[in-house]
Amino acid sequence: MSEIQASETIHERRITWSLMATVVIFVLLMSCIVLWVTISLIQEERGETSLTTPTGLLTSMTPDLSTITPTDLPRLTPTPQSEIMAKPVLNEATWTPVPGPKRYVRFLYWKVIPNKIKLGECIQLTWETEYAASLKLYRNGELYVDKAPAETTLQDCPDRPGYAVYRLVAWNKAGESNWVELQVKVVENH
C-alpha cells in the first residue's frame, strides 16, 4: 500500500522551524541556569566570590569546570532544630463577611395551562427559577405549597368559581424576594 502524504505549505514549515528553534533556545537557557546555579553553589561552599556583580553581569572569575569532581558538589547536612518555647499570641479575631456577586431570583418560566376552566377541572402550573434558595406558592392569598422546588409542574383543581390567583414567591440566599402571579378563570358548569 502506498502512503499518501499531504504536502506542507511554506507557512507550516516556517511555523514548524520556529517552534523547533524556540524549544532549542529554551533547553539551552535551562542548561545555562542549571550550570550557573551549580557553579554558584560550589563557589559558595569554597568561600569564593559570587558570579554576579552589583549590576547583575557575570564576572570573569569562572572556575575551570574540568577540575570539578562529584565530591566538590555541596552536600546537605541536617542541622539540629532548636526547640522554641513561647506562649502563643492570641488576638481577638473579627469576622467580616465578604459579599459575593448578588444573585437576584429570576423566573425563567412561569405558565398555567389552561387559564380558563370549568368547576371540577384541573390546571397545570409550571415554573423554573434561577438563584432561588426557597419558594412558596400561594393560591388566593393562602399558602398552597411550602418549600416548593426550583422547577416543577404541579396540578391543581380549584374548588370555587371565580378567579384563582396563583403567586409564586422566591427568596435568594441574601433574603431578597421576587414574585410572579397568574390567574385562572373558573366558571360554573351549566
C-alpha positions in Angstrom: 0.0 0.0 0.0 1.3 3.4 -0.8 1.1 6.2 1.8 -0.5 9.5 0.9 1.2 12.4 2.5 -0.2 15.9 2.4 2.5 18.4 1.4 3.4 21.0 3.9 2.9 24.6 2.9 5.7 27.1 3.3 3.8 28.7 6.2 3.5 25.4 8.0 7.2 24.8 7.5 8.1 28.2 8.9 5.9 27.5 12.0 7.5 24.1 12.5 11.0 25.6 12.3 10.1 28.5 14.6 8.7 26.0 17.2 11.8 23.9 17.0 14.1 26.9 17.4 12.1 28.0 20.4 12.4 24.6 22.0 16.2 24.6 21.4 16.6 28.1 22.9 14.5 27.1 25.9 16.6 23.9 26.5 19.9 25.9 26.2 18.6 28.6 28.6 17.6 26.0 31.2 21.0 24.3 30.8 22.8 27.6 31.4 20.7 28.3 34.5 21.5 24.8 35.9 25.2 25.3 35.2 25.1 28.8 36.8 23.4 27.5 40.0 25.8 24.6 40.3 28.8 26.9 39.9 27.4 29.3 42.4 26.8 26.6 45.0 30.4 25.3 44.5 31.9 28.7 44.9 29.7 29.4 47.9 30.9 26.2 49.6 34.6 27.1 48.8 34.1 30.6 50.1 34.8 32.2 46.8 33.1 35.3 45.5 29.8 35.2 43.6 29.5 35.0 39.9 27.4 38.2 39.8 28.3 41.8 40.2 26.1 44.5 41.6 24.9 45.2 38.0 23.9 41.5 37.7 26.5 40.7 35.0 28.8 37.7 35.1 32.4 38.3 36.2 35.4 36.8 34.6 36.1 34.7 37.7 34.6 31.4 36.3 36.3 28.3 37.6 37.8 25.7 35.4 34.9 23.1 35.1 37.3 20.3 34.2 38.7 20.3 37.8 35.3 19.9 39.5 34.7 16.4 40.9 31.5 15.0 42.4 33.0 15.5 45.8 33.1 19.2 45.1 29.3 19.4 44.9 27.6 20.7 48.1 26.2 18.2 50.5 23.1 18.9 52.5 23.7 18.0 56.2 20.8 18.2 58.6 21.2 20.8 61.4 19.7 20.1 64.8 16.5 22.0 65.3 16.3 24.1 68.5 13.1 24.0 70.4 11.4 27.3 70.8 9.3 27.8 73.9 6.9 30.7 73.7 3.3 31.4 74.5 1.1 31.9 71.5 -0.1 35.4 70.9 -3.9 35.5 70.6 -5.7 38.4 69.1 -9.4 39.0 69.1 -10.4 37.9 65.6 -13.4 39.6 63.9 -15.2 38.0 61.0 -16.0 40.3 58.2 -18.2 38.8 55.5 -17.1 39.5 52.0 -20.2 39.8 49.8 -20.1 37.9 46.6 -21.9 38.9 43.5 -25.6 39.4 44.2 -27.8 36.7 42.7 -31.3 38.1 42.2 -34.0 35.5 41.9 -35.0 35.1 38.3 -38.1 33.4 36.9 -37.1 31.6 33.8 -40.5 30.0 33.2 -44.0 30.5 34.7 -47.1 29.2 33.0 -50.5 27.9 33.7 -52.4 25.6 31.3 -55.3 26.2 30.7 -56.1 29.7 32.0 -59.9 29.2 31.9 -61.6 26.1 33.2 -65.0 24.8 34.3 -65.5 24.0 38.0 -64.1 20.5 38.7 -61.5 20.7 36.0 -57.8 21.0 36.8 -54.9 23.2 35.7 -51.2 22.6 35.4 -48.7 25.2 36.9 -45.2 25.0 35.6 -42.2 27.1 36.7 -38.4 27.3 36.6 -36.3 29.7 38.7 -32.7 30.6 39.0 -30.9 31.6 42.2 -33.9 30.7 44.4 -33.0 29.5 47.9 -36.6 29.0 48.9 -40.0 29.1 47.1 -43.6 29.3 48.3 -46.7 29.0 46.1 -49.9 30.9 47.2 -53.4 30.4 45.9 -55.8 33.3 46.6 -53.5 34.7 49.3 -53.3 31.4 51.2 -50.1 29.2 51.4 -50.6 26.4 48.9 -47.1 24.8 48.6 -44.4 25.5 51.2 -40.8 24.7 50.3 -41.6 24.4 46.6 -38.8 23.1 44.3 -36.9 25.4 42.0 -38.6 23.9 38.9 -41.6 21.7 38.7 -45.0 21.1 37.2 -47.9 20.5 39.5 -51.7 20.1 39.1 -54.4 22.0 41.0 -58.2 21.7 40.8 -59.8 25.0 42.1 -62.9 24.2 44.0 -64.7 27.6 43.8 -66.0 29.6 40.8 -64.4 33.0 40.1 -60.7 33.6 39.8 -57.9 31.5 41.3 -54.9 33.8 41.7 -51.5 32.0 42.0 -48.5 33.8 43.3 -45.0 32.2 43.3 -42.7 33.9 45.8 -39.0 33.2 45.7 -36.1 34.3 48.0 -32.4 34.2 47.3 -29.7 33.4 49.9 -29.5 37.0 50.9 -33.2 37.0 51.8 -34.3 39.2 48.9 -37.5 38.2 47.3 -39.2 38.3 43.9 -42.6 37.1 42.8 -44.8 36.4 39.8 -48.6 36.0 39.6 -51.1 34.3 37.3 -54.8 34.0 37.5 -57.2 31.3 36.2 -60.9 31.9 35.5 -63.1 29.2 37.0 -66.6 29.1 35.6 -69.6 27.1 36.9 -71.0 24.2 34.9 -74.4 24.9 33.3 
